[in-house]
Amino acid sequence: MKIGILGAGSIGATLARKLSGAGHDVRVANSRGPETIGPHIVAAGARPVEAKNVATDVDVLITSIPLSRMPEVRELIADLPANAVIVDTSNYYPLRDGRVEALETGKVESVWITEQLGRPVAKAWNAITAGSFEAYGREGGHPDRIAIPVAADRDHDKSVAMALVEETGFDAFDAGSLADSWRQQPGAPAYCTDLSGRKLREALAEAEKDRLPQRRDIVVTALTERFPSYTDVSLHYLVRLNRAIYS
C-alpha cells in the first residue's frame, strides 16, 4: 500500500521503518521539513516529503503528532479520497496539549479527533510505549507477542489498521468502536502495559472511565518528580509503573 506518515517522532519513525520493511511504499513528513527526517528512517526505505504532500495519493495516512496539533491536519487531508484510511496514534496529555474543554468533560479522544478532521479514523498504536513498540515486535504466534488495541467505526478502516498492526509485529485486538476507545486512553489498564491478547481483553473490560484522568496524572506526576527528563525513564520502569497505577 501507499502509506503516508505525518510525524517523525519515536512512534512515527518506528512505523516508517517497520512498514517500509514490510514492503509498503512509505512517505514520512514532519513540521520542520524533509531535510530534518532522520537518516535511519530513510535507510529503511521511507521517503521524506513536505507535510503538504504526505497525504497525496495514499491508501493510508497515519497521524503520529501531538493531539493539540490534530486540527491542523484537516487542511492537509482536504483531497484525501473517501476510501483512504486515517489511523491516529495520539493521546491527550493536558500538560503538553493544553486544556481541551471537550476532553476534560468526558468526550472520547478519538471522537473529538474525528470532529476536528471531519472524517472517520481508526485508533491504533496509541496504547504502547515507543520503547516497547521499537523493541518487542515478534513474529505471529510467538508466545511473548504483545497485543495492541484497534478501534474504528468503519469495517474497512478497522481491517486495514489491524492488518498493519500485525505487520509491525504485534497482535491486533479488535477494541470496538471509537465510542469505546476511551478504554485504551491514558489511565486505562490497557494503556502502555504490554499485555497479551487474553490479558488485554480483560484490561479493556476492567476500565473505569471516570478514573482515567486521575490515574493518568498520577503517573505523569511520578515521572516528573523522579526524572529530570522523560528520556531518563527506563522502559521496564515505565511499564511497571503503568501496571501498578492503571490496574
Backbone torsions as a table, in degrees:
resi	resn	phi	psi	omega
1	MET	NA	159.2	171.8
2	LYS	-90.6	118.8	-173.9
3	ILE	-124.5	129.2	172.2
4	GLY	-105.0	137.5	177.2
5	ILE	-121.5	118.3	177.6
6	LEU	-99.3	108.2	-176.2
7	GLY	120.3	125.6	-177.7
8	ALA	-122.4	29.7	172.9
9	GLY	-75.3	-159.3	-173.1
10	SER	-60.6	-48.5	-179.6
11	ILE	-70.3	-46.9	-179.4
12	GLY	-60.0	-41.2	-179.8
13	ALA	-65.7	-42.0	179.5
14	THR	-67.0	-39.4	175.4
15	LEU	-59.4	-44.5	-179.3
16	ALA	-60.7	-43.2	-179.5
17	ARG	-68.0	-46.3	-176.3
18	LYS	-68.1	-43.2	-176.7
19	LEU	-74.6	-33.1	172.1
20	SER	-63.5	-42.7	179.5
21	GLY	-64.5	-25.3	178.3
22	ALA	-82.3	-1.4	175.2
23	GLY	100.8	5.6	179.7
24	HIS	-82.7	155.6	176.0
25	ASP	-87.1	102.9	-170.7
26	VAL	-112.3	131.0	169.4
27	ARG	-118.8	148.5	-176.0
28	VAL	-137.5	142.9	-178.6
29	ALA	-141.1	156.2	170.9
30	ASN	-137.0	-175.8	-176.3
31	SER	-81.0	-9.0	-173.2
32	ARG	-102.1	-7.5	177.8
33	GLY	109.5	153.4	-175.1
34	PRO	-62.4	-25.4	-178.8
35	GLU	-68.8	-14.2	-179.6
36	THR	-97.0	-0.3	177.4
37	ILE	-70.8	129.8	-174.3
38	GLY	-61.5	145.2	-179.3
39	PRO	-62.0	-26.7	179.1
40	HIS	-66.2	-29.0	177.5
41	ILE	-73.9	-44.4	-179.8
42	VAL	-64.4	-40.0	-178.5
43	ALA	-61.7	-27.6	-179.6
44	ALA	-78.3	-13.6	177.0
45	GLY	117.1	-8.4	178.2
46	ALA	-74.7	148.5	-178.4
47	ARG	-105.7	122.7	176.0
48	PRO	-70.6	136.4	178.3
49	VAL	-139.5	167.2	172.3
50	GLU	-68.2	149.2	-179.0
51	ALA	-58.0	-35.0	-178.3
52	LYS	-66.5	-15.5	-177.9
53	ASN	-107.8	-2.2	-171.9
54	VAL	-69.0	-25.8	-178.1
55	ALA	-102.1	7.9	-178.5
56	THR	-77.9	121.4	174.7
57	ASP	56.2	48.7	176.0
58	VAL	-115.5	156.3	173.6
59	ASP	-86.5	-31.3	-177.2
60	VAL	-138.6	135.6	170.6
61	LEU	-118.0	124.1	176.8
62	ILE	-106.5	124.5	178.2
63	THR	-101.9	121.4	-178.7
64	SER	-131.9	62.5	-177.6
65	ILE	-129.3	164.7	176.9
66	PRO	-56.6	143.0	-178.0
67	LEU	-56.3	-33.5	-177.6
68	SER	-63.4	-19.2	-178.5
69	ARG	-97.7	-0.7	-177.1
70	MET	-60.7	-36.1	177.6
71	PRO	-57.4	-26.7	179.7
72	GLU	-68.5	-20.4	-174.9
73	VAL	-72.7	-23.9	-175.3
74	ARG	-55.2	-40.5	179.7
75	GLU	-67.9	-35.7	-177.9
76	LEU	-68.0	-26.9	-175.1
77	ILE	-103.2	14.7	-176.7
78	ALA	-56.0	-35.5	-177.2
79	ASP	-104.9	11.5	179.5
80	LEU	-69.2	128.5	-179.4
81	PRO	-56.9	150.2	-176.5
82	ALA	-62.0	-28.9	-178.0
83	ASN	-89.2	-1.5	175.9
84	ALA	-72.1	146.5	-176.6
85	VAL	-100.2	132.7	172.0
86	ILE	-107.7	125.6	176.6
87	VAL	-115.1	124.1	-177.6
88	ASP	-108.0	139.1	-179.1
89	THR	-113.6	6.7	-167.9
90	SER	-81.1	163.7	175.6
91	ASN	-140.1	154.8	-178.9
92	TYR	-94.0	118.8	172.3
93	TYR	-127.3	105.3	-175.9
94	PRO	-55.2	-34.2	-179.1
95	LEU	-61.5	-32.4	179.9
96	ARG	-95.3	-42.9	-170.4
97	ASP	-90.6	-10.5	-171.1
98	GLY	79.4	165.7	-176.5
99	ARG	-77.2	124.8	173.7
100	VAL	-109.7	109.3	-170.0
101	GLU	-58.4	-41.2	-178.8
102	ALA	-61.2	-38.5	180.0
103	LEU	-75.0	-34.1	177.5
104	GLU	-64.6	-27.9	-178.8
105	THR	-97.5	12.1	168.4
106	GLY	109.8	-2.2	177.9
107	LYS	-64.3	138.1	179.6
108	VAL	-67.6	134.8	-174.0
109	GLU	-55.5	-45.4	-177.7
110	SER	-67.5	-33.3	176.7
111	VAL	-66.2	-42.5	177.8
112	TRP	-61.2	-39.5	-179.8
113	ILE	-65.2	-40.9	177.5
114	THR	-61.2	-33.1	178.1
115	GLU	-69.9	-36.6	178.8
116	GLN	-70.3	-36.0	-176.5
117	LEU	-88.2	-23.8	-177.9
118	GLY	77.1	22.6	178.4
119	ARG	-163.9	162.3	-176.6
120	PRO	-68.7	158.3	173.7
121	VAL	-136.3	165.4	164.3
122	ALA	-107.0	146.9	178.6
123	LYS	-107.7	119.7	-179.9
124	ALA	-155.1	160.3	178.6
125	TRP	60.6	10.6	177.4
126	ASN	-85.5	-20.7	-171.2
127	ALA	-106.2	34.3	174.2
128	ILE	-139.4	140.4	178.8
129	THR	-69.1	155.1	178.5
130	ALA	-60.1	-37.7	-179.7
131	GLY	-65.4	-45.1	179.1
132	SER	-66.2	-38.1	-179.0
133	PHE	-63.4	-39.6	-179.5
134	GLU	-75.3	-37.8	-168.9
135	ALA	-94.0	-26.6	-164.6
136	TYR	-111.6	14.3	174.5
137	GLY	-62.1	136.1	-178.3
138	ARG	-133.7	159.7	175.1
139	GLU	-65.6	152.7	178.2
140	GLY	-57.6	138.1	-179.3
141	GLY	89.0	-8.2	179.2
142	HIS	-64.7	135.0	-175.6
143	PRO	-64.2	-21.6	-178.4
144	ASP	-102.4	15.8	-177.0
145	ARG	-68.6	131.1	179.4
146	ILE	-84.8	146.3	178.3
147	ALA	-100.9	145.4	178.4
148	ILE	-122.2	127.1	179.0
149	PRO	-74.1	142.6	178.0
150	VAL	-130.5	125.1	179.1
151	ALA	-122.6	144.0	177.3
152	ALA	-167.9	159.3	177.7
153	ASP	-94.9	-31.3	-179.0
154	ARG	-97.1	135.3	-178.0
155	ASP	-59.1	-40.9	-178.5
156	HIS	-63.8	-44.1	178.8
157	ASP	-59.1	-45.1	-176.9
158	LYS	-67.3	-43.1	-177.6
159	SER	-65.1	-39.0	177.9
160	VAL	-66.8	-46.5	-179.4
161	ALA	-62.1	-41.5	179.9
162	MET	-66.0	-38.4	178.1
163	ALA	-63.9	-40.2	179.5
164	LEU	-69.4	-37.8	175.8
165	VAL	-58.3	-45.1	178.5
166	GLU	-59.3	-39.4	-178.5
167	GLU	-69.9	-20.9	177.5
168	THR	-86.9	0.8	172.7
169	GLY	103.7	20.7	-177.3
170	PHE	-135.3	155.1	175.1
171	ASP	-77.2	125.3	177.2
172	ALA	-84.6	127.0	-178.9
173	PHE	-113.5	125.5	179.4
174	ASP	-70.9	107.6	-176.1
175	ALA	-98.6	11.4	174.3
176	GLY	93.6	-151.8	-175.2
177	SER	-85.3	171.1	175.4
178	LEU	-62.8	-32.9	177.6
179	ALA	-62.1	-26.9	178.7
180	ASP	-89.8	-6.2	-170.7
181	SER	-73.1	-3.2	171.4
182	TRP	-61.3	-22.0	-179.6
183	ARG	-69.3	-11.0	176.1
184	GLN	-117.1	15.2	176.7
185	GLN	-80.4	164.3	175.6
186	PRO	-53.7	135.4	-178.8
187	GLY	100.5	-14.4	-179.3
188	ALA	-87.1	152.7	-179.8
189	PRO	-58.8	-23.4	-179.6
190	ALA	-86.7	-4.7	-171.4
191	TYR	-88.0	112.4	172.8
192	CYS	55.4	45.2	179.1
193	THR	-120.1	5.7	170.6
194	ASP	54.4	65.2	-175.5
195	LEU	-107.6	154.5	171.3
196	SER	-74.1	170.6	-179.7
197	GLY	-57.9	-43.4	-179.0
198	ARG	-64.8	-44.6	-179.7
199	LYS	-70.6	-31.9	177.6
200	LEU	-65.0	-41.1	177.1
201	ARG	-56.0	-44.9	-179.8
202	GLU	-65.9	-41.1	-178.0
203	ALA	-65.1	-41.6	178.2
204	LEU	-61.9	-40.4	-179.0
205	ALA	-68.9	-29.4	-175.8
206	GLU	-84.0	-8.3	-175.4
207	ALA	-62.1	142.8	177.2
208	GLU	-123.0	109.2	-168.5
209	LYS	-57.3	-43.2	-175.3
210	ASP	-66.0	-19.5	-176.3
211	ARG	-94.1	-9.2	-174.9
212	LEU	-61.0	-49.6	-176.4
213	PRO	-60.2	-41.1	-179.2
214	GLN	-64.6	-44.0	-179.8
215	ARG	-65.8	-41.4	176.6
216	ARG	-56.6	-46.6	-175.3
217	ASP	-72.1	-28.4	175.3
218	ILE	-62.4	-44.0	179.4
219	VAL	-65.9	-43.4	178.2
220	VAL	-58.8	-45.4	180.0
221	THR	-62.8	-43.7	-179.5
222	ALA	-61.9	-41.2	-179.2
223	LEU	-70.1	-42.7	-177.7
224	THR	-70.4	-28.7	178.5
225	GLU	-75.4	-32.0	-173.9
226	ARG	-94.2	-30.7	-172.6
227	PHE	-120.2	130.1	177.9
228	PRO	-61.1	-32.6	-178.2
229	SER	-140.2	147.5	178.6
230	TYR	-61.8	-28.3	179.9
231	THR	-68.0	-13.5	178.3
232	ASP	-83.0	-9.6	-176.7
233	VAL	-81.1	123.9	178.4
234	SER	-75.7	152.1	-179.8
235	LEU	-59.9	-45.5	-177.2
236	HIS	-64.7	-39.4	178.7
237	TYR	-63.3	-44.4	-177.1
238	LEU	-63.5	-45.1	-179.7
239	VAL	-65.7	-41.3	178.0
240	ARG	-62.5	-41.6	179.3
241	LEU	-63.9	-45.6	179.0
242	ASN	-59.6	-44.0	180.0
243	ARG	-63.2	-38.6	-178.9
244	ALA	-68.6	-40.0	-174.2
245	ILE	-88.0	-38.5	-172.3
246	TYR	-83.9	-21.7	-176.4
247	SER	-79.9	NA	NA
